[in-house]
Structure formats: structure tokens, C-alpha cells
């Protein structure tokens, strides 16, 4: 049982589906009716740093290839708190 169809819940689902016996049933519950409904309320983008992309490739090579093909590359991430104050910067 997973509550939350976000990136973490879906990654956990995919990994368990891959490695657990086929007779084990896994259910994912999400409160939003469609992915775009959550995106319009919560924000938008998804940032994946290199080690995250390697982990995604281990879980689903096709998903990692899709993201590399259609995603945007950014040279750095700026981390901010809820008031907009810069907490740190990752990357070059």
C-alpha cells in the first residue's frame, strides 16, 4: 500500500513491482485525479541531480532516457526557503 502517487511513491512502486514475487499486490492511492491537477496546485518542475538520474536509470532505463531526451538541463539549482531567502546553490 502506498499513499501518494508522486515521484517517491511511484519509484517505490516500480522497484517493489520489479523485485517482489508476482503474487504480491501493490496499490497506490493519490488524492489528485490527474497529474496535471496536482501540478497546477503545487507548482511544477522536477529537478533531478546526477545521482538521482543514475538511480532512475537503475529503476527504469526507459524513463531515464525519456527525461534526458525531453527534459531541460540546468547548470545549477538555487535552494530557497518559503520566504524566498537563498539557502544554497548546487552545481556550477
DRENNUVO-709388 format. One line per 10 residues: their letters; for each residue x, y, z of C-alpha. Coordinates in nm, 2 decimals. Layout:
N
A) X,Y,Z | ...
END
This chain:
92
XXXXXXXXXX) 0.00,0.00,0.00 | 0.14,0.34,-0.10 | -0.03,0.67,-0.03 | 0.09,0.93,-0.28 | 0.15,0.90,-0.65 | 0.44,1.14,-0.65 | 0.79,1.06,-0.77 | 0.88,0.88,-0.45 | 0.57,0.67,-0.43 | 0.59,0.57,-0.80
XXXXXXXXXX) 0.96,0.49,-0.77 | 0.89,0.27,-0.47 | 0.60,0.10,-0.65 | 0.82,0.03,-0.96 | 1.10,-0.11,-0.76 | 0.88,-0.33,-0.55 | 0.69,-0.45,-0.86 | 1.02,-0.54,-1.01 | 1.16,-0.74,-0.72 | 0.87,-0.88,-0.52
XXXXXXXXXX) 0.70,-1.21,-0.62 | 0.42,-1.17,-0.88 | 0.16,-1.28,-0.63 | 0.21,-0.97,-0.41 | -0.04,-0.69,-0.49 | 0.07,-0.33,-0.46 | -0.18,-0.04,-0.45 | -0.10,0.33,-0.50 | -0.35,0.59,-0.37 | -0.34,0.95,-0.49
XXXXXXXXXX) -0.56,1.23,-0.38 | -0.54,1.42,-0.71 | -0.75,1.29,-1.00 | -0.48,1.36,-1.27 | -0.11,1.45,-1.26 | -0.18,1.80,-1.41 | -0.43,1.87,-1.13 | -0.16,1.84,-0.87 | 0.09,2.03,-1.08 | -0.14,2.33,-1.12
XXXXXXXXXX) -0.19,2.35,-0.74 | 0.15,2.25,-0.61 | 0.39,2.41,-0.86 | 0.56,2.25,-1.14 | 0.91,2.13,-1.23 | 1.10,1.83,-1.11 | 1.48,1.86,-1.06 | 1.69,1.55,-1.08 | 2.06,1.58,-0.99 | 2.31,1.33,-1.15
XXXXXXXXXX) 2.29,1.07,-0.87 | 1.91,1.08,-0.89 | 1.93,1.02,-1.27 | 2.16,0.72,-1.21 | 1.91,0.58,-0.96 | 1.62,0.64,-1.20 | 1.83,0.46,-1.47 | 1.87,0.16,-1.24 | 1.49,0.15,-1.17 | 1.37,0.23,-1.53
XXXXXXXXXX) 1.63,0.28,-1.81 | 1.35,0.39,-2.05 | 1.23,0.66,-1.80 | 1.58,0.80,-1.76 | 1.63,0.81,-2.14 | 1.30,0.99,-2.18 | 1.39,1.25,-1.93 | 1.73,1.31,-2.09 | 1.57,1.34,-2.43 | 1.28,1.57,-2.34
XXXXXXXXXX) 1.39,1.74,-2.02 | 1.58,2.06,-1.98 | 1.94,2.08,-1.85 | 2.02,2.35,-1.60 | 2.37,2.42,-1.47 | 2.27,2.48,-1.11 | 1.99,2.47,-0.86 | 1.92,2.75,-0.61 | 1.75,2.63,-0.29 | 1.53,2.89,-0.12
XXXXXXXXXX) 1.31,2.89,0.19 | 0.94,2.97,0.17 | 1.02,3.34,0.21 | 1.25,3.34,-0.09 | 1.57,3.37,0.10 | 1.86,3.17,-0.07 | 1.97,2.88,0.14 | 2.23,2.74,-0.10 | 2.32,2.66,-0.45 | 2.41,2.33,-0.61
XX) 2.61,2.29,-0.92 | 2.85,2.53,-1.11
END
